[in-house]
Amino acid sequence: MFTFRRHAMPGGRELLLYGRQPHDMQPLAALPAEPPASAPYLRWHPLLGEWVAYAGARQGRTFLPDASACPLCPADAGRLGEIPFADFEIAVFENRFPALTAGEGGVAPIDGISVSAAKGRCEVVVFSADHGSGLGALPLDRLALLIEVWGARVKALRDEAGFAFVLPFENRGEEIGVTLHHPHGQIYAFSFVPQRALMAAKAQVEAPVVVRLIDELPRALLLDEEEAALSFVPPFAMYPFETWLAPRRRVAGPDALSAIETESLARLLGRAVRRLDGLFGRPMPYILTVQAAPRGFEDSFHMTIEIRPFRRDSNKLKFLAGVELGAGVFLVDVSPEQAAARLKAVDPEAGR
Ligand SMILES: [Zn+2]
């Protein structure tokens, strides 16, 4: 169980503080509101049948500030931050540079192209007040709290606010364009179900694909087992060292996990990131996504936490190139079985 405090930010943005302890600190001064920018909007790609989002205001985002100017660190008297408190456990706030917004004001038509307001909500999730931390370093209970926060946000945004698809994720590493080092992730709530999410959800209406995957997983691909969840390299990995976590029971999203499942996934999450960091002896750039059921697919969907690493060798990054972008076919130079063997050779508890 967690406690929860809502705080209104300049400009009306919401700040939500989640923790094991009640948060009752007095607010300090906060960063001023951004002047209203041109609203983001969507254009329809007529060949691929999917939306493309345009959000020009994001070019003005804070880019790799010094730790002393980090906007995600707790505020103090000398520095304004996003979170106007001297300490916190996990903080969630509406992004100052959102790619999806309430969609008020409409969109000007463009000849020959279907356009739409980019309706939705973009949130930032700060995992810790500690600038130097990360998912591999956080204590088990903080990882469990993070999974509970993901669940609370999926429930609030999909079930209460009525968004069609909610994606919690973490982009980690300068190599893939992260602009702030402070450990944080994001949540995008979409007013539509994006094409890939829809494909994955529909596949699970046809057949219990993830249940079968777990039941029939070859031992060679299993990384770690817990009472209620497991981590593994999927037999169809599209990235070298790709790592998935899943509860054993079919659970539609982090909002529906039991306490035991949450704790099992928390332990697996820390271990998975430490295995990836240990692989080449340096922090692994990755994209982590929490795949929860789109609205309407709660009765067939099996949630997964998917980590796609971008380092394929100690000095080589994985890029999407001609075949991936031109044909949609991923070329992977490490087989899932080799990847699992190498990840298993890393001791995830070394140095803890
Ligand atoms: Zn920081």
Residues whose N, C-alpha, C, O or C-beta is under 5 A from the ligand:
A	BS01	ZN	A67 C70 L72 C73 H131 H182
